[in-house]
Amino acid sequence: MDTLTTVLKWAASGGGIIAATMVSLDLGRRLTGWGLVLFAVSAVAWMGGAVLTRDFALGTQNAVLLVIDLYGAYRYLIRKAPNG
């Protein structure tokens, strides 16, 4: 189980770094939206690692971040861009 936890944490960390880069570059709605999807995947990986290590604070934080990331992905990838 220790190896699985390590893999989940490193995957979550790397995904978060890549997602933050994608969002911060601000190269358009589509790339930003996919960055938020990657943030959501990273949050799920962090939640898995939190469950395995019984770190409920980390799990709760990432559950909230998952909701925020999914809402952001909806705004950038599904909802039409606001006019004006």
Buried (B, 14 or more C-beta within 10 A) or exposed (E): EEEEBEEBBEBBBEBBEBBBEBBEEEEEEEBBBBBBBBBBBBBBBBBBBBBBBEBEEBBEBBBEBBEEBBEBBEBBBEEEEEEE
